[in-house]
Amino acid sequence: MKSDFDFFGGILYTYGVMSEDEENQAAYLAGLCRIKLSEIEKETLGKSLKKILSYMDLIDEIPTDDTHSCTHVLETVNNVWAEDEIGPTLDRETFLKNAPDQVGGMVKVPPIIEFET
């Protein structure tokens, strides 16, 4: 029986996240997440990632052929959130005054997806 880790682990291997060099793994993931890491953070993250994936390899060795899927979990879940109710909101002028940047009456935010041309 293939586990989810086989799928996701395969993706990590396929796209080069799983290399021998732990710092390269961390740098690659930092690039995907669009975060900057110091050299110490890369080293620490790389070691942590290696430990996590090693543990997942260990879990993947557990025989689960005779184990049934856990389908009953959602039967006991109740809605614990508050009801959606319309409440007081800021007027547009106050809202835009508190925004760090705006263009044409809208809040301007930095792009999160970069396109190559």
Jmol script that loads the backbone (N, CA, C; Angstrom):
load data "model"
ATOM      1  N   MET A   1       0.846  -1.181   0.000  1.00  0.00           N
ATOM      2  CA  MET A   1       0.000   0.000   0.000  1.00  0.00           C
ATOM      3  C   MET A   1       0.892   1.245   0.000  1.00  0.00           C
ATOM      4  N   LYS A   2       0.649   2.146  -0.926  1.00  0.00           N
ATOM      5  CA  LYS A   2       1.441   3.370  -0.987  1.00  0.00           C
ATOM      6  C   LYS A   2       0.879   4.383  -0.009  1.00  0.00           C
ATOM      7  N   SER A   3       1.759   5.045   0.691  1.00  0.00           N
ATOM      8  CA  SER A   3       1.321   6.064   1.644  1.00  0.00           C
ATOM      9  C   SER A   3       1.378   7.436   0.986  1.00  0.00           C
ATOM     10  N   ASP A   4       0.813   8.428   1.667  1.00  0.00           N
ATOM     11  CA  ASP A   4       0.897   9.802   1.174  1.00  0.00           C
ATOM     12  C   ASP A   4       2.347  10.243   1.086  1.00  0.00           C
ATOM     13  N   PHE A   5       3.189   9.739   2.007  1.00  0.00           N
ATOM     14  CA  PHE A   5       4.588  10.141   1.977  1.00  0.00           C
ATOM     15  C   PHE A   5       5.258   9.679   0.695  1.00  0.00           C
ATOM     16  N   ASP A   6       4.862   8.496   0.180  1.00  0.00           N
ATOM     17  CA  ASP A   6       5.435   8.047  -1.083  1.00  0.00           C
ATOM     18  C   ASP A   6       5.190   9.104  -2.154  1.00  0.00           C
ATOM     19  N   PHE A   7       3.980   9.654  -2.159  1.00  0.00           N
ATOM     20  CA  PHE A   7       3.634  10.661  -3.151  1.00  0.00           C
ATOM     21  C   PHE A   7       4.404  11.956  -2.912  1.00  0.00           C
ATOM     22  N   PHE A   8       4.284  12.516  -1.698  1.00  0.00           N
ATOM     23  CA  PHE A   8       4.921  13.794  -1.414  1.00  0.00           C
ATOM     24  C   PHE A   8       6.436  13.665  -1.367  1.00  0.00           C
ATOM     25  N   GLY A   9       6.922  12.566  -0.802  1.00  0.00           N
ATOM     26  CA  GLY A   9       8.365  12.334  -0.792  1.00  0.00           C
ATOM     27  C   GLY A   9       8.893  12.241  -2.204  1.00  0.00           C
ATOM     28  N   GLY A  10       8.114  11.592  -3.081  1.00  0.00           N
ATOM     29  CA  GLY A  10       8.510  11.495  -4.482  1.00  0.00           C
ATOM     30  C   GLY A  10       8.590  12.861  -5.131  1.00  0.00           C
ATOM     31  N   ILE A  11       7.661  13.725  -4.791  1.00  0.00           N
ATOM     32  CA  ILE A  11       7.697  15.090  -5.322  1.00  0.00           C
ATOM     33  C   ILE A  11       8.957  15.797  -4.843  1.00  0.00           C
ATOM     34  N   LEU A  12       9.279  15.644  -3.562  1.00  0.00           N
ATOM     35  CA  LEU A  12      10.473  16.297  -3.030  1.00  0.00           C
ATOM     36  C   LEU A  12      11.716  15.798  -3.743  1.00  0.00           C
ATOM     37  N   TYR A  13      11.802  14.490  -3.983  1.00  0.00           N
ATOM     38  CA  TYR A  13      12.956  13.949  -4.693  1.00  0.00           C
ATOM     39  C   TYR A  13      12.972  14.431  -6.138  1.00  0.00           C
ATOM     40  N   THR A  14      11.810  14.431  -6.786  1.00  0.00           N
ATOM     41  CA  THR A  14      11.721  14.806  -8.191  1.00  0.00           C
ATOM     42  C   THR A  14      12.158  16.244  -8.417  1.00  0.00           C
ATOM     43  N   TYR A  15      11.724  17.144  -7.555  1.00  0.00           N
ATOM     44  CA  TYR A  15      12.015  18.555  -7.767  1.00  0.00           C
ATOM     45  C   TYR A  15      13.283  19.028  -7.075  1.00  0.00           C
ATOM     46  N   GLY A  16      14.071  18.105  -6.596  1.00  0.00           N
ATOM     47  CA  GLY A  16      15.393  18.466  -6.105  1.00  0.00           C
ATOM     48  C   GLY A  16      15.452  18.996  -4.698  1.00  0.00           C
ATOM     49  N   VAL A  17      14.378  18.922  -3.929  1.00  0.00           N
ATOM     50  CA  VAL A  17      14.439  19.383  -2.547  1.00  0.00           C
ATOM     51  C   VAL A  17      15.287  18.423  -1.735  1.00  0.00           C
ATOM     52  N   MET A  18      15.191  17.144  -2.049  1.00  0.00           N
ATOM     53  CA  MET A  18      15.909  16.132  -1.291  1.00  0.00           C
ATOM     54  C   MET A  18      17.281  15.905  -1.905  1.00  0.00           C
ATOM     55  N   SER A  19      18.218  16.672  -1.495  1.00  0.00           N
ATOM     56  CA  SER A  19      19.585  16.475  -1.946  1.00  0.00           C
ATOM     57  C   SER A  19      20.410  16.079  -0.737  1.00  0.00           C
ATOM     58  N   GLU A  20      21.634  15.721  -0.983  1.00  0.00           N
ATOM     59  CA  GLU A  20      22.510  15.347   0.124  1.00  0.00           C
ATOM     60  C   GLU A  20      22.884  16.568   0.960  1.00  0.00           C
ATOM     61  N   ASP A  21      22.918  17.720   0.342  1.00  0.00           N
ATOM     62  CA  ASP A  21      23.338  18.937   1.023  1.00  0.00           C
ATOM     63  C   ASP A  21      22.139  19.565   1.734  1.00  0.00           C
ATOM     64  N   GLU A  22      22.150  19.515   3.054  1.00  0.00           N
ATOM     65  CA  GLU A  22      21.018  20.011   3.844  1.00  0.00           C
ATOM     66  C   GLU A  22      20.786  21.506   3.648  1.00  0.00           C
ATOM     67  N   GLU A  23      21.865  22.271   3.515  1.00  0.00           N
ATOM     68  CA  GLU A  23      21.701  23.720   3.343  1.00  0.00           C
ATOM     69  C   GLU A  23      21.033  24.041   2.010  1.00  0.00           C
ATOM     70  N   ASN A  24      21.323  23.246   0.972  1.00  0.00           N
ATOM     71  CA  ASN A  24      20.658  23.466  -0.318  1.00  0.00           C
ATOM     72  C   ASN A  24      19.169  23.183  -0.209  1.00  0.00           C
ATOM     73  N   GLN A  25      18.800  22.172   0.570  1.00  0.00           N
ATOM     74  CA  GLN A  25      17.384  21.880   0.791  1.00  0.00           C
ATOM     75  C   GLN A  25      16.706  23.090   1.422  1.00  0.00           C
ATOM     76  N   ALA A  26      17.324  23.617   2.465  1.00  0.00           N
ATOM     77  CA  ALA A  26      16.754  24.756   3.182  1.00  0.00           C
ATOM     78  C   ALA A  26      16.685  25.983   2.273  1.00  0.00           C
ATOM     79  N   ALA A  27      17.718  26.217   1.490  1.00  0.00           N
ATOM     80  CA  ALA A  27      17.730  27.370   0.590  1.00  0.00           C
ATOM     81  C   ALA A  27      16.636  27.238  -0.469  1.00  0.00           C
ATOM     82  N   TYR A  28      16.451  26.023  -0.985  1.00  0.00           N
ATOM     83  CA  TYR A  28      15.411  25.789  -1.987  1.00  0.00           C
ATOM     84  C   TYR A  28      14.028  26.059  -1.395  1.00  0.00           C
ATOM     85  N   LEU A  29      13.775  25.526  -0.210  1.00  0.00           N
ATOM     86  CA  LEU A  29      12.483  25.744   0.442  1.00  0.00           C
ATOM     87  C   LEU A  29      12.274  27.213   0.787  1.00  0.00           C
ATOM     88  N   ALA A  30      13.326  27.885   1.224  1.00  0.00           N
ATOM     89  CA  ALA A  30      13.220  29.314   1.533  1.00  0.00           C
ATOM     90  C   ALA A  30      12.839  30.094   0.278  1.00  0.00           C
ATOM     91  N   GLY A  31      13.399  29.700  -0.856  1.00  0.00           N
ATOM     92  CA  GLY A  31      13.049  30.345  -2.117  1.00  0.00           C
ATOM     93  C   GLY A  31      11.587  30.136  -2.474  1.00  0.00           C
ATOM     94  N   LEU A  32      11.097  28.911  -2.265  1.00  0.00           N
ATOM     95  CA  LEU A  32       9.684  28.631  -2.537  1.00  0.00           C
ATOM     96  C   LEU A  32       8.773  29.446  -1.627  1.00  0.00           C
ATOM     97  N   CYS A  33       9.210  29.626  -0.378  1.00  0.00           N
ATOM     98  CA  CYS A  33       8.402  30.354   0.606  1.00  0.00           C
ATOM     99  C   CYS A  33       8.620  31.855   0.543  1.00  0.00           C
ATOM    100  N   ARG A  34       9.576  32.267  -0.277  1.00  0.00           N
ATOM    101  CA  ARG A  34       9.928  33.686  -0.399  1.00  0.00           C
ATOM    102  C   ARG A  34      10.361  34.284   0.937  1.00  0.00           C
ATOM    103  N   ILE A  35      11.233  33.556   1.646  1.00  0.00           N
ATOM    104  CA  ILE A  35      11.790  34.066   2.894  1.00  0.00           C
ATOM    105  C   ILE A  35      13.306  34.041   2.799  1.00  0.00           C
ATOM    106  N   LYS A  36      13.939  34.912   3.546  1.00  0.00           N
ATOM    107  CA  LYS A  36      15.398  34.950   3.581  1.00  0.00           C
ATOM    108  C   LYS A  36      15.873  34.279   4.856  1.00  0.00           C
ATOM    109  N   LEU A  37      16.866  33.413   4.717  1.00  0.00           N
ATOM    110  CA  LEU A  37      17.433  32.719   5.863  1.00  0.00           C
ATOM    111  C   LEU A  37      18.917  33.023   5.961  1.00  0.00           C
ATOM    112  N   SER A  38      19.391  33.175   7.185  1.00  0.00           N
ATOM    113  CA  SER A  38      20.830  33.320   7.391  1.00  0.00           C
ATOM    114  C   SER A  38      21.472  31.952   7.193  1.00  0.00           C
ATOM    115  N   GLU A  39      22.782  31.912   7.124  1.00  0.00           N
ATOM    116  CA  GLU A  39      23.493  30.640   6.950  1.00  0.00           C
ATOM    117  C   GLU A  39      23.216  29.696   8.117  1.00  0.00           C
ATOM    118  N   ILE A  40      23.149  30.237   9.326  1.00  0.00           N
ATOM    119  CA  ILE A  40      22.868  29.404  10.505  1.00  0.00           C
ATOM    120  C   ILE A  40      21.449  28.849  10.419  1.00  0.00           C
ATOM    121  N   GLU A  41      20.494  29.684   9.990  1.00  0.00           N
ATOM    122  CA  GLU A  41      19.109  29.225   9.853  1.00  0.00           C
ATOM    123  C   GLU A  41      18.990  28.144   8.782  1.00  0.00           C
ATOM    124  N   LYS A  42      19.732  28.310   7.669  1.00  0.00           N
ATOM    125  CA  LYS A  42      19.717  27.285   6.620  1.00  0.00           C
ATOM    126  C   LYS A  42      20.237  25.958   7.159  1.00  0.00           C
ATOM    127  N   GLU A  43      21.322  26.029   7.907  1.00  0.00           N
ATOM    128  CA  GLU A  43      21.917  24.812   8.467  1.00  0.00           C
ATOM    129  C   GLU A  43      20.949  24.139   9.444  1.00  0.00           C
ATOM    130  N   THR A  44      20.355  24.935  10.329  1.00  0.00           N
ATOM    131  CA  THR A  44      19.420  24.398  11.323  1.00  0.00           C
ATOM    132  C   THR A  44      18.181  23.816  10.650  1.00  0.00           C
ATOM    133  N   LEU A  45      17.609  24.544   9.698  1.00  0.00           N
ATOM    134  CA  LEU A  45      16.425  24.065   8.990  1.00  0.00           C
ATOM    135  C   LEU A  45      16.740  22.798   8.205  1.00  0.00           C
ATOM    136  N   GLY A  46      17.891  22.767   7.562  1.00  0.00           N
ATOM    137  CA  GLY A  46      18.283  21.585   6.793  1.00  0.00           C
ATOM    138  C   GLY A  46      18.390  20.352   7.667  1.00  0.00           C
ATOM    139  N   LYS A  47      18.998  20.502   8.831  1.00  0.00           N
ATOM    140  CA  LYS A  47      19.124  19.369   9.760  1.00  0.00           C
ATOM    141  C   LYS A  47      17.757  18.934  10.278  1.00  0.00           C
ATOM    142  N   SER A  48      16.904  19.902  10.603  1.00  0.00           N
ATOM    143  CA  SER A  48      15.559  19.573  11.088  1.00  0.00           C
ATOM    144  C   SER A  48      14.759  18.852  10.012  1.00  0.00           C
ATOM    145  N   LEU A  49      14.841  19.342   8.791  1.00  0.00           N
ATOM    146  CA  LEU A  49      14.119  18.719   7.682  1.00  0.00           C
ATOM    147  C   LEU A  49      14.593  17.288   7.468  1.00  0.00           C
ATOM    148  N   LYS A  50      15.890  17.090   7.550  1.00  0.00           N
ATOM    149  CA  LYS A  50      16.441  15.742   7.372  1.00  0.00           C
ATOM    150  C   LYS A  50      15.913  14.800   8.452  1.00  0.00           C
ATOM    151  N   LYS A  51      15.842  15.271   9.700  1.00  0.00           N
ATOM    152  CA  LYS A  51      15.320  14.446  10.796  1.00  0.00           C
ATOM    153  C   LYS A  51      13.845  14.116  10.574  1.00  0.00           C
ATOM    154  N   ILE A  52      13.074  15.113  10.163  1.00  0.00           N
ATOM    155  CA  ILE A  52      11.641  14.909   9.934  1.00  0.00           C
ATOM    156  C   ILE A  52      11.420  13.874   8.837  1.00  0.00           C
ATOM    157  N   LEU A  53      12.127  14.022   7.728  1.00  0.00           N
ATOM    158  CA  LEU A  53      11.943  13.097   6.617  1.00  0.00           C
ATOM    159  C   LEU A  53      12.467  11.707   6.951  1.00  0.00           C
ATOM    160  N   SER A  54      13.505  11.619   7.769  1.00  0.00           N
ATOM    161  CA  SER A  54      13.988  10.311   8.222  1.00  0.00           C
ATOM    162  C   SER A  54      12.928   9.635   9.074  1.00  0.00           C
ATOM    163  N   TYR A  55      12.276  10.408   9.915  1.00  0.00           N
ATOM    164  CA  TYR A  55      11.204   9.866  10.744  1.00  0.00           C
ATOM    165  C   TYR A  55      10.043   9.397   9.871  1.00  0.00           C
ATOM    166  N   MET A  56       9.724  10.165   8.836  1.00  0.00           N
ATOM    167  CA  MET A  56       8.651   9.755   7.929  1.00  0.00           C
ATOM    168  C   MET A  56       9.024   8.472   7.194  1.00  0.00           C
ATOM    169  N   ASP A  57      10.297   8.310   6.837  1.00  0.00           N
ATOM    170  CA  ASP A  57      10.746   7.053   6.235  1.00  0.00           C
ATOM    171  C   ASP A  57      10.509   5.898   7.194  1.00  0.00           C
ATOM    172  N   LEU A  58      10.802   6.116   8.466  1.00  0.00           N
ATOM    173  CA  LEU A  58      10.602   5.087   9.484  1.00  0.00           C
ATOM    174  C   LEU A  58       9.112   4.738   9.609  1.00  0.00           C
ATOM    175  N   ILE A  59       8.273   5.742   9.649  1.00  0.00           N
ATOM    176  CA  ILE A  59       6.826   5.520   9.735  1.00  0.00           C
ATOM    177  C   ILE A  59       6.323   4.788   8.490  1.00  0.00           C
ATOM    178  N   ASP A  60       6.907   5.114   7.345  1.00  0.00           N
ATOM    179  CA  ASP A  60       6.488   4.499   6.089  1.00  0.00           C
ATOM    180  C   ASP A  60       6.744   2.990   6.071  1.00  0.00           C
ATOM    181  N   GLU A  61       7.646   2.513   6.910  1.00  0.00           N
ATOM    182  CA  GLU A  61       7.961   1.085   6.971  1.00  0.00           C
ATOM    183  C   GLU A  61       6.929   0.289   7.775  1.00  0.00           C
ATOM    184  N   ILE A  62       6.048   0.951   8.493  1.00  0.00           N
ATOM    185  CA  ILE A  62       5.030   0.264   9.293  1.00  0.00           C
ATOM    186  C   ILE A  62       4.039  -0.411   8.349  1.00  0.00           C
ATOM    187  N   PRO A  63       3.807  -1.723   8.532  1.00  0.00           N
ATOM    188  CA  PRO A  63       2.854  -2.408   7.650  1.00  0.00           C
ATOM    189  C   PRO A  63       1.418  -1.946   7.932  1.00  0.00           C
ATOM    190  N   THR A  64       0.766  -1.432   6.914  1.00  0.00           N
ATOM    191  CA  THR A  64      -0.600  -0.918   7.078  1.00  0.00           C
ATOM    192  C   THR A  64      -1.578  -1.568   6.105  1.00  0.00           C
ATOM    193  N   ASP A  65      -1.189  -2.700   5.516  1.00  0.00           N
ATOM    194  CA  ASP A  65      -2.055  -3.353   4.533  1.00  0.00           C
ATOM    195  C   ASP A  65      -3.400  -3.755   5.124  1.00  0.00           C
ATOM    196  N   ASP A  66      -3.416  -4.166   6.388  1.00  0.00           N
ATOM    197  CA  ASP A  66      -4.656  -4.613   7.022  1.00  0.00           C
ATOM    198  C   ASP A  66      -5.337  -3.517   7.834  1.00  0.00           C
ATOM    199  N   THR A  67      -4.877  -2.293   7.691  1.00  0.00           N
ATOM    200  CA  THR A  67      -5.434  -1.178   8.450  1.00  0.00           C
ATOM    201  C   THR A  67      -6.509  -0.484   7.619  1.00  0.00           C
ATOM    202  N   HIS A  68      -7.649  -0.248   8.245  1.00  0.00           N
ATOM    203  CA  HIS A  68      -8.748   0.423   7.551  1.00  0.00           C
ATOM    204  C   HIS A  68      -8.557   1.936   7.617  1.00  0.00           C
ATOM    205  N   SER A  69      -9.042   2.598   6.602  1.00  0.00           N
ATOM    206  CA  SER A  69      -8.973   4.058   6.588  1.00  0.00           C
ATOM    207  C   SER A  69      -9.820   4.618   7.717  1.00  0.00           C
ATOM    208  N   CYS A  70      -9.402   5.749   8.226  1.00  0.00           N
ATOM    209  CA  CYS A  70     -10.120   6.400   9.323  1.00  0.00           C
ATOM    210  C   CYS A  70     -11.173   7.330   8.712  1.00  0.00           C
ATOM    211  N   THR A  71     -12.384   6.812   8.560  1.00  0.00           N
ATOM    212  CA  THR A  71     -13.435   7.601   7.914  1.00  0.00           C
ATOM    213  C   THR A  71     -14.450   8.151   8.899  1.00  0.00           C
ATOM    214  N   HIS A  72     -14.349   7.771  10.153  1.00  0.00           N
ATOM    215  CA  HIS A  72     -15.351   8.163  11.145  1.00  0.00           C
ATOM    216  C   HIS A  72     -15.027   9.467  11.867  1.00  0.00           C
ATOM    217  N   VAL A  73     -13.908  10.056  11.587  1.00  0.00           N
ATOM    218  CA  VAL A  73     -13.467  11.236  12.327  1.00  0.00           C
ATOM    219  C   VAL A  73     -14.464  12.380  12.218  1.00  0.00           C
ATOM    220  N   LEU A  74     -14.980  12.616  11.035  1.00  0.00           N
ATOM    221  CA  LEU A  74     -15.862  13.766  10.828  1.00  0.00           C
ATOM    222  C   LEU A  74     -17.257  13.570  11.409  1.00  0.00           C
ATOM    223  N   GLU A  75     -17.595  12.349  11.789  1.00  0.00           N
ATOM    224  CA  GLU A  75     -18.927  12.103  12.342  1.00  0.00           C
ATOM    225  C   GLU A  75     -19.130  12.780  13.693  1.00  0.00           C
ATOM    226  N   THR A  76     -18.056  13.007  14.420  1.00  0.00           N
ATOM    227  CA  THR A  76     -18.180  13.578  15.764  1.00  0.00           C
ATOM    228  C   THR A  76     -17.858  15.066  15.814  1.00  0.00           C
ATOM    229  N   VAL A  77     -17.543  15.659  14.682  1.00  0.00           N
ATOM    230  CA  VAL A  77     -17.163  17.065  14.658  1.00  0.00           C
ATOM    231  C   VAL A  77     -18.416  17.933  14.687  1.00  0.00           C
ATOM    232  N   ASN A  78     -18.434  18.878  15.591  1.00  0.00           N
ATOM    233  CA  ASN A  78     -19.526  19.847  15.679  1.00  0.00           C
ATOM    234  C   ASN A  78     -18.989  21.224  15.345  1.00  0.00           C
ATOM    235  N   ASN A  79     -19.845  22.076  14.848  1.00  0.00           N
ATOM    236  CA  ASN A  79     -19.444  23.442  14.553  1.00  0.00           C
ATOM    237  C   ASN A  79     -19.238  24.186  15.868  1.00  0.00           C
ATOM    238  N   VAL A  80     -18.005  24.568  16.137  1.00  0.00           N
ATOM    239  CA  VAL A  80     -17.701  25.259  17.390  1.00  0.00           C
ATOM    240  C   VAL A  80     -17.494  26.757  17.168  1.00  0.00           C
ATOM    241  N   TRP A  81     -17.684  27.202  15.947  1.00  0.00           N
ATOM    242  CA  TRP A  81     -17.466  28.603  15.641  1.00  0.00           C
ATOM    243  C   TRP A  81     -18.725  29.416  15.931  1.00  0.00           C
ATOM    244  N   ALA A  82     -18.533  30.684  16.107  1.00  0.00           N
ATOM    245  CA  ALA A  82     -19.668  31.586  16.330  1.00  0.00           C
ATOM    246  C   ALA A  82     -20.446  31.744  15.026  1.00  0.00           C
ATOM    247  N   GLU A  83     -21.697  32.097  15.154  1.00  0.00           N
ATOM    248  CA  GLU A  83     -22.530  32.342  13.982  1.00  0.00           C
ATOM    249  C   GLU A  83     -21.996  33.563  13.236  1.00  0.00           C
ATOM    250  N   ASP A  84     -22.136  33.549  11.916  1.00  0.00           N
ATOM    251  CA  ASP A  84     -21.749  34.705  11.114  1.00  0.00           C
ATOM    252  C   ASP A  84     -22.816  35.778  11.275  1.00  0.00           C
ATOM    253  N   GLU A  85     -22.408  36.906  11.803  1.00  0.00           N
ATOM    254  CA  GLU A  85     -23.342  38.008  11.990  1.00  0.00           C
ATOM    255  C   GLU A  85     -22.701  39.292  11.492  1.00  0.00           C
ATOM    256  N   ILE A  86     -23.495  40.119  10.864  1.00  0.00           N
ATOM    257  CA  ILE A  86     -22.998  41.405  10.396  1.00  0.00           C
ATOM    258  C   ILE A  86     -22.818  42.312  11.601  1.00  0.00           C
ATOM    259  N   GLY A  87     -21.655  42.931  11.691  1.00  0.00           N
ATOM    260  CA  GLY A  87     -21.368  43.817  12.806  1.00  0.00           C
ATOM    261  C   GLY A  87     -20.837  45.146  12.301  1.00  0.00           C
ATOM    262  N   PRO A  88     -20.466  46.022  13.197  1.00  0.00           N
ATOM    263  CA  PRO A  88     -19.950  47.329  12.783  1.00  0.00           C
ATOM    264  C   PRO A  88     -18.610  47.181  12.055  1.00  0.00           C
ATOM    265  N   THR A  89     -18.440  47.975  11.019  1.00  0.00           N
ATOM    266  CA  THR A  89     -17.195  47.975  10.257  1.00  0.00           C
ATOM    267  C   THR A  89     -16.696  49.403  10.115  1.00  0.00           C
ATOM    268  N   LEU A  90     -15.459  49.541   9.695  1.00  0.00           N
ATOM    269  CA  LEU A  90     -14.896  50.866   9.455  1.00  0.00           C
ATOM    270  C   LEU A  90     -15.468  51.434   8.165  1.00  0.00           C
ATOM    271  N   ASP A  91     -15.646  52.742   8.135  1.00  0.00           N
ATOM    272  CA  ASP A  91     -16.042  53.350   6.874  1.00  0.00           C
ATOM    273  C   ASP A  91     -14.818  53.357   5.955  1.00  0.00           C
ATOM    274  N   ARG A  92     -15.051  53.474   4.655  1.00  0.00           N
ATOM    275  CA  ARG A  92     -13.988  53.356   3.650  1.00  0.00           C
ATOM    276  C   ARG A  92     -12.852  54.347   3.898  1.00  0.00           C
ATOM    277  N   GLU A  93     -13.188  55.582   4.219  1.00  0.00           N
ATOM    278  CA  GLU A  93     -12.171  56.622   4.421  1.00  0.00           C
ATOM    279  C   GLU A  93     -11.245  56.266   5.588  1.00  0.00           C
ATOM    280  N   THR A  94     -11.799  55.826   6.705  1.00  0.00           N
ATOM    281  CA  THR A  94     -10.995  55.441   7.872  1.00  0.00           C
ATOM    282  C   THR A  94     -10.138  54.226   7.546  1.00  0.00           C
ATOM    283  N   PHE A  95     -10.729  53.264   6.855  1.00  0.00           N
ATOM    284  CA  PHE A  95      -9.998  52.058   6.487  1.00  0.00           C
ATOM    285  C   PHE A  95      -8.790  52.405   5.620  1.00  0.00           C
ATOM    286  N   LEU A  96      -9.000  53.228   4.588  1.00  0.00           N
ATOM    287  CA  LEU A  96      -7.904  53.588   3.686  1.00  0.00           C
ATOM    288  C   LEU A  96      -6.865  54.460   4.379  1.00  0.00           C
ATOM    289  N   LYS A  97      -7.300  55.276   5.351  1.00  0.00           N
ATOM    290  CA  LYS A  97      -6.352  56.108   6.088  1.00  0.00           C
ATOM    291  C   LYS A  97      -5.384  55.229   6.890  1.00  0.00           C
ATOM    292  N   ASN A  98      -5.848  54.072   7.353  1.00  0.00           N
ATOM    293  CA  ASN A  98      -5.017  53.153   8.130  1.00  0.00           C
ATOM    294  C   ASN A  98      -4.184  52.212   7.263  1.00  0.00           C
ATOM    295  N   ALA A  99      -4.437  52.191   5.959  1.00  0.00           N
ATOM    296  CA  ALA A  99      -3.685  51.311   5.062  1.00  0.00           C
ATOM    297  C   ALA A  99      -2.293  51.887   4.828  1.00  0.00           C
ATOM    298  N   PRO A 100      -1.270  51.040   4.749  1.00  0.00           N
ATOM    299  CA  PRO A 100       0.085  51.548   4.537  1.00  0.00           C
ATOM    300  C   PRO A 100       0.273  52.194   3.171  1.00  0.00           C
ATOM    301  N   ASP A 101      -0.458  51.730   2.148  1.00  0.00           N
ATOM    302  CA  ASP A 101      -0.332  52.294   0.811  1.00  0.00           C
ATOM    303  C   ASP A 101      -1.653  52.065   0.080  1.00  0.00           C
ATOM    304  N   GLN A 102      -2.004  53.003  -0.801  1.00  0.00           N
ATOM    305  CA  GLN A 102      -3.253  52.849  -1.541  1.00  0.00           C
ATOM    306  C   GLN A 102      -3.111  53.436  -2.931  1.00  0.00           C
ATOM    307  N   VAL A 103      -3.928  52.913  -3.840  1.00  0.00           N
ATOM    308  CA  VAL A 103      -3.963  53.396  -5.216  1.00  0.00           C
ATOM    309  C   VAL A 103      -5.421  53.397  -5.665  1.00  0.00           C
ATOM    310  N   GLY A 104      -5.907  54.527  -6.093  1.00  0.00           N
ATOM    311  CA  GLY A 104      -7.263  54.613  -6.629  1.00  0.00           C
ATOM    312  C   GLY A 104      -8.341  54.158  -5.668  1.00  0.00           C
ATOM    313  N   GLY A 105      -8.180  54.445  -4.388  1.00  0.00           N
ATOM    314  CA  GLY A 105      -9.185  54.070  -3.410  1.00  0.00           C
ATOM    315  C   GLY A 105      -9.137  52.605  -2.998  1.00  0.00           C
ATOM    316  N   MET A 106      -8.035  51.922  -3.350  1.00  0.00           N
ATOM    317  CA  MET A 106      -7.866  50.517  -2.971  1.00  0.00           C
ATOM    318  C   MET A 106      -6.537  50.351  -2.241  1.00  0.00           C
ATOM    319  N   VAL A 107      -6.468  49.356  -1.379  1.00  0.00           N
ATOM    320  CA  VAL A 107      -5.234  49.075  -0.652  1.00  0.00           C
ATOM    321  C   VAL A 107      -4.245  48.438  -1.614  1.00  0.00           C
ATOM    322  N   LYS A 108      -3.029  48.970  -1.655  1.00  0.00           N
ATOM    323  CA  LYS A 108      -1.980  48.414  -2.509  1.00  0.00           C
ATOM    324  C   LYS A 108      -1.153  47.451  -1.666  1.00  0.00           C
ATOM    325  N   VAL A 109      -0.995  46.238  -2.177  1.00  0.00           N
ATOM    326  CA  VAL A 109      -0.204  45.229  -1.477  1.00  0.00           C
ATOM    327  C   VAL A 109       0.933  44.783  -2.391  1.00  0.00           C
ATOM    328  N   PRO A 110       2.038  44.301  -1.809  1.00  0.00           N
ATOM    329  CA  PRO A 110       3.143  43.843  -2.652  1.00  0.00           C
ATOM    330  C   PRO A 110       2.762  42.554  -3.386  1.00  0.00           C
ATOM    331  N   PRO A 111       3.308  42.359  -4.581  1.00  0.00           N
ATOM    332  CA  PRO A 111       3.002  41.131  -5.323  1.00  0.00           C
ATOM    333  C   PRO A 111       3.604  39.912  -4.621  1.00  0.00           C
ATOM    334  N   ILE A 112       2.907  38.794  -4.731  1.00  0.00           N
ATOM    335  CA  ILE A 112       3.445  37.570  -4.142  1.00  0.00           C
ATOM    336  C   ILE A 112       3.837  36.563  -5.215  1.00  0.00           C
ATOM    337  N   ILE A 113       3.394  36.786  -6.435  1.00  0.00           N
ATOM    338  CA  ILE A 113       3.755  35.903  -7.542  1.00  0.00           C
ATOM    339  C   ILE A 113       4.498  36.734  -8.568  1.00  0.00           C
ATOM    340  N   GLU A 114       5.667  36.273  -8.941  1.00  0.00           N
ATOM    341  CA  GLU A 114       6.453  36.979  -9.939  1.00  0.00           C
ATOM    342  C   GLU A 114       6.339  36.244 -11.262  1.00  0.00           C
ATOM    343  N   PHE A 115       6.185  36.985 -12.332  1.00  0.00           N
ATOM    344  CA  PHE A 115       6.083  36.399 -13.656  1.00  0.00           C
ATOM    345  C   PHE A 115       7.343  36.726 -14.437  1.00  0.00           C
ATOM    346  N   GLU A 116       7.847  35.723 -15.142  1.00  0.00           N
ATOM    347  CA  GLU A 116       8.998  35.954 -16.008  1.00  0.00           C
ATOM    348  C   GLU A 116       8.481  36.291 -17.393  1.00  0.00           C
ATOM    349  N   THR A 117       9.107  37.289 -18.025  1.00  0.00           N
ATOM    350  CA  THR A 117       8.669  37.662 -19.375  1.00  0.00           C
ATOM    351  C   THR A 117       9.693  37.276 -20.391  1.00  0.00           C
TER     352      THR A 117
END
end "model"
wireframe off; spacefill off
backbone 0.3
color backbone group
